[in-house]
Amino acid sequence: MARQFYYDTGSEKIGPVSGADLVRLRATGEINDETWVRRADNNTWRPLHTVNLSQEEEEERNPGLFTILKRSGLLGPLLIFLLGLVLFIVFAVGAIKLFWPVLLVIFFIWLLNKALNG
């Protein structure tokens, strides 16, 4: 689970945000290394430069597929598509299991028709 943080802008305390959010905020200049932060599970405030964000920084430099899909907004539609595909396959396999004798008869009729009218 991603670590959660709060940060102090001087006029308000904002959070919880993820460590990756802190890295992005620092990169855009919205916060700096002297911004006071604390972990959500800890009440001790300290400057951002004293917090080890190496895992979050590595994830920011080399995001995984899940992170890329989540940031792009494609995760929801992709999951819905995959669910639909799974349901279609389950339905198709169920239909084939139920109607295979009928499909076999249709196939043999088609094959016989091809052979006779060839």
N, C-alpha and C positions, 0 to 999 in steps of 0.2 A: 504494500500500500504506500502511496506517495506521502512524503512528509508534508505537513501543513504548517504554514507560518502566518504570523500577523506582522505588519510593518506600520511604523509611525511616520506620518508625513509632516508632523509638527502641529497640524491643526486637527487631525483625526487619526484614529487607528483603524487600519483596513485589514480585513481577512475574514476567514482563513483563505490563503492562496497557497498554491503548490510551490515547491522549490523551483520548478521549471518556470513558473510565473515570475518569481523573483529574478531569475536569470534574465528573462525577457525584459522585465521592467528596468533592470540595470543596463541592459544593452541599448534600450531606447532612451535612456537618460531620465526616466521618470523617477528613479531612485538612484542612489549612489552607494559607494562602499561605507559611507558614514551614516547611512539610514539605520535607525534602530529597528531591530527585528526580534521576534521571539518565536519559538516553536509553539504550536497549538497545545502541546501536552506539557508545557513548561511556562512558568511565569517570569523567567529571567530575561530581561531585555538586554541586547548587546548590539554593537555595530555589525552591519552586514559582512564586513571584511573578516570578521572572526568566525563566521559560520561556514562550515565545510559544505559547499554545494557541488562538489566534484561529480557526484552521481547525476545530478540534475544538469550540470554543464555538459557532461558526456552525452546525455540523452538529447540535449538541445543540438549538439554538433552532429550526432548520428541517430536521428530518431528512428524508432522501429516502425514497422508497417502499421500497427495499431494506432500509434501516435499520429502518423501522417494521415491516416483515414479519418481519425477523430478531428484533427485540426482543419481538414478540408471540408468537413461536413458530409462526407460520403459514407461514413460508418453506418448511419441509420438506414439509408436506402440500400446499401450493400447487404445488411443483415435481413432486411425485408425481402430482397431478391433471393437470397440464399434460402430463407424459410419457404418462399413460394416454390423454389426449385425442388426442395426436399419434399414438400407436400405433393407436387406434381409427380415426382418419381414414385413416392409411396402409392399414390392413386393409380399411376400407370402400371406398376407391378401388381397391385391388387386387382386391377381390371384384367390384366393378362392372365393372372392365376385363375380368375373367375371364368373368363371367356376363352381360355386356350382351346377347348375342343371346337368351338365355333370358328376361331381363327384358323385352326388346322384344317377344317373342312373347306373354308374359303380358299386357303392356300392350295389345297389339292384340286379344287374346281378350277382355279386360275391356271395351275400347272397342266391339267388335262386340256383345258381350252387352248393353251399355248401349243401343246403337242399336236392337237387335232387341226388347228387352224394355222399352225406354224410358220 
